[in-house]
């Protein structure tokens, strides 16, 4: 798995189907890079604000919400942005398209 780096020098990995982030606490958060249509359909018409980000991750990785809740806000935003970028790169579409 190649290791990539965010603008803030945080490292993460992509294995083709999943985005893997290690938090400052050492927890590993794995977010799929393929999204079921029901997740996107449930978010139709919503802005991708913090509330929508939390809802999306709750649907994609419900078993990892404790680790996400313990993240620093800046780290969370960096993780979500990096995941979103990888998703868009893989799919050729932005979230919601």
TIRO-2110 file (N, C-alpha, C; in Angstrom, 1 decimal):
// TIRO-2110
0.8, -1.2, 0.0, N, 1, A
0.0, 0.0, 0.0, CA, 1, A
0.9, 1.2, 0.0, C, 1, A
0.6, 2.1, -0.9, N, 2, A
1.4, 3.4, -0.9, CA, 2, A
1.0, 4.3, 0.2, C, 2, A
2.0, 4.9, 0.8, N, 3, A
1.7, 5.9, 1.8, CA, 3, A
1.7, 7.3, 1.2, C, 3, A
0.7, 8.1, 1.5, N, 4, A
0.6, 9.4, 0.9, CA, 4, A
0.6, 10.4, 2.1, C, 4, A
0.7, 11.7, 1.8, N, 5, A
0.8, 12.7, 2.8, CA, 5, A
-0.1, 13.9, 2.5, C, 5, A
-0.8, 14.4, 3.5, N, 6, A
-1.6, 15.6, 3.4, CA, 6, A
-0.7, 16.8, 3.3, C, 6, A
-1.4, 18.0, 3.1, N, 7, A
-0.6, 19.2, 3.1, CA, 7, A
0.0, 19.5, 4.5, C, 7, A
-0.6, 19.0, 5.5, N, 8, A
-0.1, 19.2, 6.9, CA, 8, A
0.8, 18.1, 7.3, C, 8, A
1.3, 17.3, 6.4, N, 9, A
2.3, 16.2, 6.6, CA, 9, A
1.8, 15.0, 7.3, C, 9, A
0.4, 14.9, 7.4, N, 10, A
-0.1, 13.7, 8.0, CA, 10, A
-0.1, 12.6, 7.0, C, 10, A
0.3, 11.4, 7.4, N, 11, A
0.4, 10.3, 6.4, CA, 11, A
-0.8, 9.4, 6.5, C, 11, A
-1.2, 8.9, 5.3, N, 12, A
-2.3, 8.0, 5.3, CA, 12, A
-2.0, 7.0, 4.1, C, 12, A
-2.8, 5.9, 4.1, N, 13, A
-2.6, 4.9, 3.0, CA, 13, A
-3.9, 4.7, 2.3, C, 13, A
-3.8, 4.2, 1.0, N, 14, A
-4.9, 3.9, 0.2, CA, 14, A
-4.6, 2.5, -0.4, C, 14, A
-5.5, 1.6, -0.2, N, 15, A
-5.3, 0.2, -0.7, CA, 15, A
-6.1, -0.1, -2.0, C, 15, A
-6.7, 0.9, -2.6, N, 16, A
-7.6, 0.7, -3.7, CA, 16, A
-9.0, 0.7, -3.4, C, 16, A
-9.4, 0.1, -2.3, N, 17, A
-10.8, 0.1, -1.9, CA, 17, A
-11.1, 0.8, -0.6, C, 17, A
-10.0, 1.1, 0.1, N, 18, A
-10.2, 1.8, 1.4, CA, 18, A
-9.1, 2.8, 1.6, C, 18, A
-9.5, 3.8, 2.4, N, 19, A
-8.6, 4.9, 2.8, CA, 19, A
-8.3, 4.6, 4.3, C, 19, A
-7.0, 4.6, 4.7, N, 20, A
-6.6, 4.2, 6.0, CA, 20, A
-5.9, 5.4, 6.7, C, 20, A
-6.4, 5.9, 7.8, N, 21, A
-5.9, 7.0, 8.5, CA, 21, A
-5.5, 6.6, 9.9, C, 21, A
-4.4, 7.0, 10.4, N, 22, A
-4.0, 6.7, 11.8, CA, 22, A
-4.1, 8.0, 12.6, C, 22, A
-4.9, 8.0, 13.7, N, 23, A
-5.0, 9.2, 14.5, CA, 23, A
-3.8, 9.4, 15.4, C, 23, A
-3.8, 10.6, 16.0, N, 24, A
-2.7, 10.9, 16.9, CA, 24, A
-2.7, 9.9, 18.1, C, 24, A
-3.9, 9.4, 18.4, N, 25, A
-4.0, 8.4, 19.5, CA, 25, A
-3.6, 7.0, 19.1, C, 25, A
-3.3, 6.8, 17.8, N, 26, A
-2.9, 5.5, 17.3, CA, 26, A
-4.0, 4.7, 16.9, C, 26, A
-5.2, 5.2, 16.9, N, 27, A
-6.4, 4.5, 16.3, CA, 27, A
-6.3, 4.5, 14.8, C, 27, A
-6.7, 3.4, 14.2, N, 28, A
-6.8, 3.3, 12.7, CA, 28, A
-8.2, 3.5, 12.3, C, 28, A
-8.5, 4.4, 11.4, N, 29, A
-9.8, 4.6, 10.8, CA, 29, A
-9.7, 4.2, 9.4, C, 29, A
-10.6, 3.2, 9.0, N, 30, A
-10.6, 2.8, 7.6, CA, 30, A
-11.9, 3.1, 7.0, C, 30, A
-11.9, 3.9, 5.9, N, 31, A
-13.1, 4.4, 5.3, CA, 31, A
-13.1, 3.9, 3.9, C, 31, A
-14.2, 3.3, 3.5, N, 32, A
-14.3, 2.7, 2.1, CA, 32, A
-14.2, 3.8, 1.0, C, 32, A
-13.6, 3.5, -0.1, N, 33, A
-13.6, 4.4, -1.2, CA, 33, A
-14.7, 4.1, -2.2, C, 33, A
-15.5, 3.2, -1.9, N, 34, A
-16.7, 3.0, -2.7, CA, 34, A
-17.9, 3.2, -1.8, C, 34, A
-18.9, 3.9, -2.3, N, 35, A
-20.0, 4.3, -1.4, CA, 35, A
-21.3, 3.7, -2.1, C, 35, A
-22.1, 3.1, -1.2, N, 36, A
-23.4, 2.6, -1.7, CA, 36, A
-24.3, 3.7, -2.0, C, 36, A
-25.1, 3.6, -3.0, N, 37, A
-26.0, 4.6, -3.5, CA, 37, A
-27.0, 5.1, -2.4, C, 37, A
-27.4, 4.2, -1.5, N, 38, A
-28.3, 4.6, -0.4, CA, 38, A
-27.7, 5.7, 0.5, C, 38, A
-26.4, 5.7, 0.6, N, 39, A
-25.8, 6.7, 1.5, CA, 39, A
-25.9, 8.1, 0.8, C, 39, A
-25.5, 8.1, -0.5, N, 40, A
-25.6, 9.3, -1.3, CA, 40, A
-27.0, 9.8, -1.4, C, 40, A
-27.9, 8.9, -1.7, N, 41, A
-29.3, 9.3, -1.9, CA, 41, A
-29.9, 9.9, -0.6, C, 41, A
-29.5, 9.4, 0.6, N, 42, A
-29.9, 9.9, 1.8, CA, 42, A
-29.4, 11.3, 2.1, C, 42, A
-28.4, 11.8, 1.3, N, 43, A
-27.8, 13.1, 1.6, CA, 43, A
-28.2, 14.1, 0.4, C, 43, A
-29.0, 13.7, -0.5, N, 44, A
-29.4, 14.5, -1.6, CA, 44, A
-29.9, 15.9, -1.2, C, 44, A
-29.3, 16.9, -1.8, N, 45, A
-29.8, 18.2, -1.6, CA, 45, A
-29.1, 18.9, -0.4, C, 45, A
-28.2, 18.2, 0.3, N, 46, A
-27.6, 18.8, 1.5, CA, 46, A
-26.2, 19.3, 1.2, C, 46, A
-25.9, 20.4, 1.8, N, 47, A
-24.5, 21.0, 1.7, CA, 47, A
-23.6, 20.0, 2.5, C, 47, A
-22.4, 19.9, 2.0, N, 48, A
-21.4, 19.1, 2.7, CA, 48, A
-20.7, 19.8, 3.8, C, 48, A
-21.5, 20.1, 4.8, N, 49, A
-21.0, 20.8, 6.0, CA, 49, A
-20.6, 19.8, 7.1, C, 49, A
-20.2, 20.2, 8.3, N, 50, A
-19.8, 19.3, 9.3, CA, 50, A
-20.8, 18.3, 9.6, C, 50, A
-22.1, 18.7, 9.8, N, 51, A
-23.2, 17.8, 10.1, CA, 51, A
-23.3, 16.7, 9.0, C, 51, A
-23.2, 17.1, 7.8, N, 52, A
-23.3, 16.1, 6.7, CA, 52, A
-22.1, 15.1, 6.7, C, 52, A
-20.9, 15.7, 7.0, N, 53, A
-19.7, 14.8, 7.1, CA, 53, A
-19.9, 13.8, 8.2, C, 53, A
-20.4, 14.2, 9.4, N, 54, A
-20.6, 13.3, 10.5, CA, 54, A
-21.6, 12.2, 10.1, C, 54, A
-22.7, 12.6, 9.5, N, 55, A
-23.7, 11.7, 9.0, CA, 55, A
-23.2, 10.7, 8.0, C, 55, A
-22.4, 11.2, 7.1, N, 56, A
-21.8, 10.3, 6.1, CA, 56, A
-20.9, 9.2, 6.7, C, 56, A
-20.0, 9.7, 7.6, N, 57, A
-19.1, 8.7, 8.2, CA, 57, A
-19.9, 7.8, 9.2, C, 57, A
-20.9, 8.2, 9.8, N, 58, A
-21.7, 7.4, 10.7, CA, 58, A
-22.3, 6.2, 9.9, C, 58, A
-22.7, 6.5, 8.6, N, 59, A
-23.3, 5.5, 7.7, CA, 59, A
-22.2, 4.6, 7.1, C, 59, A
-21.0, 5.2, 6.8, N, 60, A
-20.0, 4.4, 6.2, CA, 60, A
-19.2, 3.5, 7.2, C, 60, A
-18.9, 4.1, 8.3, N, 61, A
-18.1, 3.4, 9.3, CA, 61, A
-18.7, 3.5, 10.7, C, 61, A
-19.9, 3.0, 11.0, N, 62, A
-20.5, 3.2, 12.3, CA, 62, A
-19.7, 2.6, 13.4, C, 62, A
-18.9, 1.6, 13.2, N, 63, A
-18.2, 0.9, 14.2, CA, 63, A
-16.9, 1.7, 14.6, C, 63, A
-16.6, 2.8, 13.9, N, 64, A
-15.5, 3.6, 14.2, CA, 64, A
-15.8, 5.0, 14.7, C, 64, A
-17.0, 5.2, 15.1, N, 65, A
-17.4, 6.5, 15.6, CA, 65, A
-16.7, 7.0, 16.9, C, 65, A
-16.4, 6.0, 17.7, N, 66, A
-15.7, 6.4, 19.0, CA, 66, A
-14.3, 7.0, 18.7, C, 66, A
-13.6, 6.4, 17.7, N, 67, A
-12.2, 6.9, 17.4, CA, 67, A
-12.4, 8.2, 16.7, C, 67, A
-13.4, 8.4, 15.8, N, 68, A
-13.6, 9.6, 15.1, CA, 68, A
-13.9, 10.7, 16.1, C, 68, A
-14.8, 10.4, 17.1, N, 69, A
-15.2, 11.4, 18.1, CA, 69, A
-14.0, 11.9, 19.0, C, 69, A
-13.0, 11.1, 19.1, N, 70, A
-11.8, 11.5, 19.9, CA, 70, A
-10.8, 12.3, 19.1, C, 70, A
-11.0, 12.5, 17.8, N, 71, A
-10.1, 13.2, 17.0, CA, 71, A
-10.1, 14.7, 17.3, C, 71, A
-9.0, 15.3, 17.1, N, 72, A
-8.9, 16.8, 17.1, CA, 72, A
-9.7, 17.3, 15.8, C, 72, A
-10.4, 18.4, 16.0, N, 73, A
-11.2, 18.9, 14.8, CA, 73, A
-10.3, 19.1, 13.6, C, 73, A
-9.1, 19.7, 13.7, N, 74, A
-8.3, 20.0, 12.6, CA, 74, A
-7.8, 18.7, 11.9, C, 74, A
-7.6, 17.6, 12.7, N, 75, A
-7.2, 16.3, 12.2, CA, 75, A
-8.4, 15.7, 11.5, C, 75, A
-9.6, 15.9, 12.0, N, 76, A
-10.8, 15.3, 11.4, CA, 76, A
-11.0, 16.0, 10.0, C, 76, A
-10.8, 17.3, 10.0, N, 77, A
-11.0, 18.0, 8.7, CA, 77, A
-10.0, 17.5, 7.7, C, 77, A
-8.7, 17.4, 8.1, N, 78, A
-7.7, 16.9, 7.2, CA, 78, A
-8.0, 15.5, 6.7, C, 78, A
-8.4, 14.6, 7.6, N, 79, A
-8.7, 13.3, 7.2, CA, 79, A
-9.9, 13.3, 6.2, C, 79, A
-11.0, 14.0, 6.5, N, 80, A
-12.1, 14.0, 5.6, CA, 80, A
-11.8, 14.5, 4.3, C, 80, A
-11.0, 15.6, 4.2, N, 81, A
-10.6, 16.2, 3.0, CA, 81, A
-9.7, 15.3, 2.1, C, 81, A
-8.8, 14.6, 2.8, N, 82, A
-7.9, 13.6, 2.1, CA, 82, A
-8.7, 12.5, 1.6, C, 82, A
-9.7, 11.9, 2.4, N, 83, A
-10.5, 10.9, 2.0, CA, 83, A
-11.4, 11.3, 0.8, C, 83, A
-12.0, 12.5, 0.9, N, 84, A
-12.8, 13.0, -0.2, CA, 84, A
-12.0, 13.1, -1.5, C, 84, A
-10.8, 13.6, -1.4, N, 85, A
-9.9, 13.8, -2.6, CA, 85, A
-9.6, 12.4, -3.2, C, 85, A
-9.3, 11.4, -2.4, N, 86, A
-9.0, 10.1, -2.9, CA, 86, A
-10.3, 9.5, -3.5, C, 86, A
-11.5, 9.7, -2.9, N, 87, A
-12.7, 9.2, -3.5, CA, 87, A
-12.9, 9.8, -4.9, C, 87, A
-12.8, 11.2, -4.9, N, 88, A
-13.0, 11.9, -6.2, CA, 88, A
-12.0, 11.4, -7.3, C, 88, A
-10.8, 11.2, -6.9, N, 89, A
-9.8, 10.7, -7.8, CA, 89, A
-10.1, 9.3, -8.3, C, 89, A
-10.6, 8.5, -7.5, N, 90, A
-11.0, 7.1, -7.9, CA, 90, A
-12.2, 7.1, -8.7, C, 90, A
-13.2, 7.8, -8.3, N, 91, A
-14.5, 7.7, -9.0, CA, 91, A
-14.7, 8.7, -10.2, C, 91, A
-13.9, 9.8, -10.2, N, 92, A
-14.0, 10.8, -11.2, CA, 92, A
-15.2, 11.7, -11.0, C, 92, A
-15.8, 11.6, -9.8, N, 93, A
-17.0, 12.5, -9.5, CA, 93, A
-16.8, 13.0, -8.1, C, 93, A
-17.4, 14.2, -7.8, N, 94, A
-17.4, 14.7, -6.5, CA, 94, A
-18.5, 14.0, -5.7, C, 94, A
-18.4, 14.1, -4.4, N, 95, A
-19.5, 13.5, -3.6, CA, 95, A
-20.8, 14.2, -3.9, C, 95, A
-21.8, 13.4, -4.1, N, 96, A
-23.1, 14.0, -4.5, CA, 96, A
-23.4, 13.9, -5.9, C, 96, A
-22.4, 13.6, -6.8, N, 97, A
-22.6, 13.6, -8.2, CA, 97, A
-23.0, 12.2, -8.6, C, 97, A
END
